[in-house]
Amino acid sequence: MNQADIEKDLRKRLSAKRMRHTVGVQYTSCCLAMRWEEDICKASLAGLLHDCAKQLSGEQLLEECRKHTLPVNESQQNSPYLLHGQVGAYFAQHRYGVEDPDILRAIEYHTTGRPGMSLLEKIVFTADYIEPQRDQAPDLPMLRKTAFTDLDKAVLMILRQTLDYLQQTGARIDPMTEETWHYYSLKRHGE
């Protein structure tokens, strides 16, 4: 399925607000790909599909995981919305015909990140947080600038802000987000 057909299908499945966000992530992923010399077509497709399972309820996400034997950890069981990346990667492959493992990982880990992300994964992870429709994150203008000058630093800042927000609100923290923050924190400080 080509990108135009995928976009047409997503416009039927996603709310108008979610579609605006999706297009914003697609656009921002392309901009970051140009800056960091990543494949723009891959960045565009990953950005377009990153939230392709976001419209599903928590119970529907759990059901999709059961149906397709996708692993679910305790944190995801308790906060099933975290599964939209994993289910989205499954949909990208089986509904939209994406075969590139880097694109599939970028979709799967766009919310939590993961230690040792590829350049494409870091781009989509960052684009999801800084795209033009977003306006709630602290220091967003500075974070957007950092994404174009030091991508690893931007990833680390996003992870720290995410962890701080989850701690302040008392929300469950996915262990992968903590692992990813520790990985990039140690990498950043040369330990």
C-alpha positions, 0 to 999 in steps of 0.5 A: 500500500502506498503512502497516499492510500495509507493516509486515506485509510487513516483519515477514516480510522482516526479522529480529526484531532489525531490525524492533525497530530499524525500529519504533524509527526510525519512532517516533523519526522521528515524535517529531522530526517533531513537534518540528521541525514536519515532516509526521508521516505522511511521517516515519513512512513514511520511518522504517518503510521506511529499512531495507527492503533491509537484509536483503540480502547485499552481493552481493544489493544489488549484483545489485539495483543491476545489475538496476535500473541503479542507480549504484554508486560505488567505495566502494559496490562495495567496501562493498556494505552501503552500498547498502541505502539506495539499494536501499531507496529503489528498493523503497519506490517500486517495491514499496511504492508510495511516490512522494514524492521527499522520503521516497525521499531520506530512505531513500536517504541515511539512512546517509551523509547528503548535503549540503543534506538536507531537514528530513525527511532530517535527521530520519530520518538522526538517528533511525536513530542515536539510536533507543531500541534503540541503545546503542553511540554515545558520549554518546548521552544528550547526542546525543538531547537535542541532536536535540531542541534543535539538529537541525543540530548533532546531524547534525554530531555524528553525522557526526563520530562516524561518521567517527571510528569508521570511521577507528579501525576502518580501515573504508572511508569513503563519500565522501558521508559526508565531503562531508556532514560538510564541508558541515554543518561549513562551514554551522555555522561560517558559512564 
